């Protein structure tokens, strides 16, 4: 269970980013969860243009590798693999 201080810190992080649309909020959340703040605009663009189910699968795959510090790279790799598998099925 998280302490109240940890919860308020999470709320403050999310309040610091201005989101006009839902996809911006989702892209910012991806950026924070994957610890990749330099590519914030990339995640927002992916949230706007890509299928959300694919993004969720790739996010869960990247977050399951807790020891690997390059979660952003794993996320992008898994997303490209999922896109290739969908193209092959069609």
Secondary structure, DSSP 8 states (H G I E B T S, - for coil): ---HHHHHHHHHHHHHS--SSHHHHHHHHHHHHTT-GGGHHHHHHHHHHS-HHHHHHHHHHHHH--S-S-HHHHHHHHHHHHHHHHHHH-
